[in-house]
């Protein structure tokens, strides 16, 4: 499994992409825990305004990710779009730190930071593009290793930033650190990725924007995307109900939540590499279905937990299932539009958006007819429906979408 990192290290463009995704994760991990605190508590935004901002930011991010993927496919490379996105991040996080006003926070949250977020799918698209000719097993291993590096940033950075800012009157310096992380991304893209010669006009691919959107909505892509989103929604639902169950029905303390989340996050890094190994030796479908079923079972047992120790015992199951759901869809979604690295990788962002919306609906439905424990079980049922749909669609070989 550790051989995945040797593959990453041997290829310079992949090595640079892996380093960049760590600092991309750094920017999010440094600021996400404090976004609501700064927006609502320090800058005085109302709960309703903040909610609208976060929703619209998600819409901007998925729209920008798809658009960036289409443009990158037209350009024939990903260096320029990633450089531009990194600049948006430097300015966005920097503005919040330098000019901490509600207006600047809204501009950064609504426009600048979401555009910076397109780097996630662009990096995986760049890896896909530079991996042409690489064995399928190696590509799966590379995606798993790079995703593990992203997870590592989310494990390491919040504690480091929290330690640096302990006792400070404001958490705004976290945005300065995030801006510096974006600067590192920019430097990696500028000096680490080779500038490719311009694509000749006769060789340039003229991908229509609306034709590209139709590819995402095609019969060979959309049902599979919805199936993956149902499965991924379990992660979002767990993020909402886990603290409520631990401190409620299970009778735990808020500190237990942090410890449990930390354990699971650490285990995810190890298990992401494990799933890359499984995926390469079986199939994407087998690995995805197995990981999803494991996570379904975790959510059921979480709903039945009535002691903190019950939840602690579930951390291994949670980490194993979550790691698969985090890592495996990357290659799967890219393969849905295999001839378009940019557009195919933008499905990663579309999946994050759809699964987040589905999780919100699950929570609303679950809490209206049951309690938080029942909501966890409802999320498990929804995930199982996604597994069944995926199995029905892919139990026979599928064709990639070409429009």
N, C-alpha and C positions, 0 to 999 in steps of 0.2 A: 504493500500500500504506500510506503514511503517513497517508492520509486516514482510516484506521480510528481513529486517535487523535483526529482532529477530531470524529468522531461521538461518541466517548466524552466529549470535553470539553464538547460542546454540551448534553448531557443531565445535569442535576445528580445524579439518583439513580445513574446509571451512573458519573459522575465520582467520586462518593463511594465507590461499590463498588470502583472501580479502585484508589483510594488505600488502601482498607481491605485489599484483597487483597495489596498490596505489603507492608503491615505484618504481615499474616497470614504471608506467606512469610518475612518477616524473623524472626519468632519461631521458625519451623522451621529456617531456614538458620543461625541463631545457635546453636542447641542440638543439632541432629541429629548433627553431627560429633563431639560430645563426650558423647552419651548413654551409650554403652557405657563410655567412659573413666571417667566419673563414677560410673556404677552399679557397675561391676566393680572398677575400680582404686581409686577414692577411697572408696566406701562399702562395699566388700567383698562385694557380691553374687556368688554363684557363677555360672558360665557357664550352668548349667542353669536356675537361677532367673531370670536375666535373659532367657533365650530364652522361657521361659513367659510372663513379663511382657509382652514385645514381641508375642507371638502374641495373648494375651488383650486387649492394648490395641487391636490391629487389629480384633478381634471387637467390642469395645465401640464403636470408632469407626464401623464400618459399621452397627451396630445403631442407634447414636445418630443417624447421618446419615439413615437411613430414617425413624426415628421423628420427628426434627425436621422432615423434609419433609412427613410426613403431618399433623403438628400445624400447620405453617405453612399448608398448604392449607386446613385447617379454619378457621384464623384469618382467612385472606384477605390476610395480609401477612407480611413476613419480618423486620420491624424488631425486634420483641420477642424472637424466638428468637435473632437474631444478638447482641443486647445480652446475653442470658443466657449464650450461648456465650463471648462475650468476657470476661465476669466469671469463668467457669470457667478461662479461660486466665491471667488476672491472678493468680488464687489458686493455680493449679497450678504455674506456673513460679516464682511468688514463694515458695511453700512450700519448694520444693527449695533455693532460695537462702538463705532465712532459717533453715530447720530442715533442714540436710543430713544426714538420717538414712536408713537403709535403709527404714524404715516409711513416712516421708513421701515418699521417692522412689517407692516402690511405689504409694502412694495417688495421687500426681500422675500417674504414668505409666499406671496402670491405669484411672483414672476421669476426673480433671480435664482433663488434656491431650487425651485422645481426644475428649471432648465439645467442647472448644474446636475440634478439627479439623473439626467439622461446618460451621464457617464457610465452608470452601471450597465445598461444594455449595450452601449457603444463599446465598452471594453470587451464584453463577451463576443460581440460581433467582430471586433478586431482580431480576437483570438481565433474565431472561426475562419476568418479570411486568411490569416497567415498560416493556418494549419492545413491548407490545401495539400493533399497528398499524404497527410499523416494518417496512420492506421486508425480505424474507428475506435479501437480500444484505448489508444493513446489519447485521442481527443476527449473521450469520456473521462479519462484519468486527469487530464489537464483541467477540464471544467470543474471537477470535484476538488482538485487541489486549490484552484483559484478561489472557489467558493468557500473553502475552509479558511483561506487567508482573510477573506472578508469577514467571516464569523469571528476569527481571532481578534480582529480590531474591535469588534463589539464586546468581546470578553475583557480585553485589556484596557481599553481607553476610558470607559466610564469611571472605573476605580482610580485611574491615574489623574484624570481631570478633577474628580471629587477630592482627591488628596491635595492637589495643588491649590484648589479654591476653598478649602476648609477654613472657616472663620472669616471669609470675605463677605462684605456687605451686599455684593451682587454677584450673580452668575454670568454677567455679561462677558467677562474675559474668556469664557468658553467659546464665544463666537470669534474672538481674535485667534484662538488656537485653531478653530475650524478654517478660518480664512488662510492661515499659514499652511494648513494641510492641503488646501486647494492650490496654493502656490507651489507646493511640492509636486502635486499632480501636473500642473502646467509645465514645470521644469522637466519632468520626466517625459512628457509628450513632446516638448520642443527639442530636447537634446537626446532623448533615448530612442525615439522612433525615427527611422530614416524618412527623409522627404522623398516621396515618389515622383517620378516625372509626370507631367500633366497627361491625362488621357487624351489621345487624339480624337478629334471630333467624329471621325468615322468609326472609332472603337467605343465611343461613349454610349452607355445604356440609357435610353430616354424612358425612364419609368414614369408613367403617369401617376399623379398623386391619387386620383380617384380610383384608378385601376388597382393601385396598391391597397387602398382601403377595401376594395371589393375582394381582394385576395384574402384579407383577414376575415371577411364575412362569408367566405365560400363554404360550401358543404363539406369540404375535406379538412377545413381548419377550425371553423367556429365551434362545432359540437365537441371536438377534442379540447379546444381551449376552455370551453365551459366545464368539461369534466375535470380538467386539471384545476380550474378555479374553485370548484366545489371541494376538491381535496385540500387545496391550499388554504381555503377559508377556515379549516379546522384550526390552523395555527393562529389566525387572528382571533377566532372565538376563544381559544384557550388563553390568549393573552388578556382577554377581558374577564373571563370567569375564574381563572386560577386564583388571583388575589382574593376575590370575593368568597370563594369556597374555602380557601385556606384559613382566612380570618373569620369566616362564618360557620358553616356546618362542621368543618373539621376542627374548629376550636383553636386554631393557631394564632400566632402573633405576626404583626407586620414584618418583623425581622425574618420570620420563616420564609416569607415570600421572596425576599432578596436572596436568601441562601439557596432556595430551590431553583430559582431562575438562573443563578450563577452556576449551579451544578449542571443543569440541563445544557446551558450554553457551552460549558467546557466539554461535556460529552458529545455535543453536536460536532465539534471540530474533529474528534476522533472518528465518529461514526460516518461523517461525510466521506472520508477517505475509504471507509469500509464499503459504503454503498457504491463508490466508484469502482472498487474491486469486484463487487457482486455484479454490477451493471455490465462490466466488460466481459464477464464470464457466463452470463445468462442472456438477458435481454432487457431493454429499457422497460418494456411492459411488465415483465415479471418483477423487476426491482421496484417499480412504481407501485404496483398493486400490493406487493408485500409490505412496503413501508407504510402505505396508506392504511392497510388493515391493522398493522401494529398500532398506528396512532388512533385509529377508531377504537380499539380495545382500551387504549390508555384513557381516552375521554370517558368511556363508560365507567371504568374503575374510578376515575377522578370524581365522577358524579356520585359514586357510592361511598367515597371516602368519608369517614367520620372522626378521624384522628390525624394530627399532623404527621405522625409516623407513616400512615398509609400513603400520603402524598410523597414523602421522602422515598419510600420504597418504589414508587412509580417513576422516579426520575430517570432510571436506566431505560425503561420502556419509552418514556417521553422523548429522551434524547435520541434513541435509535430510530423511532418513527419520524420525528421532526427532521432529523438530518437527511433522511431520504426525500422527504417532501420539499426540503429546501434546495437540494442539489440536483436531483434527477430531472425535474422539469426543464432545467436549462437546456440540456441537449435535446430533450424531447420536443420542446417548443421550437428550437432552431430548425429541427428536422421537418417541421410542418411546412416551412417554406425554405427548403434546403438550398435553392439556387439564389436566394437573396439574404446574405449574411446580416445586413442592416435591418431589413423588415422582419426577418425571422427572429432576430434577437430582440426586437422591440416588443415582441409578444411577451417577453419577461415582464415588462412594465405593465402591459395590458392585463396580464394575469394578476399582478399585485393589486391593481385597481379593482378588477372584478371580484377577486377573492375578499378584499376588504369590504366591498359593498355587500357581498353575500353574507359575510360574518355579521355585519350590522343587522341585516334582516333576521338572521338566526337568533341573535340576541334579543331583538324586539319580539319575535315570535315566542321564544323560549320563556322570557320573563312575563309575557302576557298570559301564558297558559300553565306555567310551572315556576319553579324557583331556579336559582343559579345552577344547582346540581342537575336539574332537569334540562337546563339549557345546554350543559356540556353533553348530555346524552343526545339531545336533538342535533347538535353539531356533528356528533359521531354518525348519526343516521344520514345526515346530508352528505358527509364525506363518503359513506358507504355507497350512496346513490352515485356519487362521482366515480367510485371504483367500478361499479357495475357498468356505467355508461362507457367508461374507458375500455373495459374488457370487451364489451359488445362491439365497439368501434374498431378495435385493434387486434381482435383474436385472429383475423386474417391479415396478410400484408396489405399496407395502405400505399397509395400513391401520393407523392408530394404535390402540394398545390402549385399550379402554374398559371392561375387566373381562372 
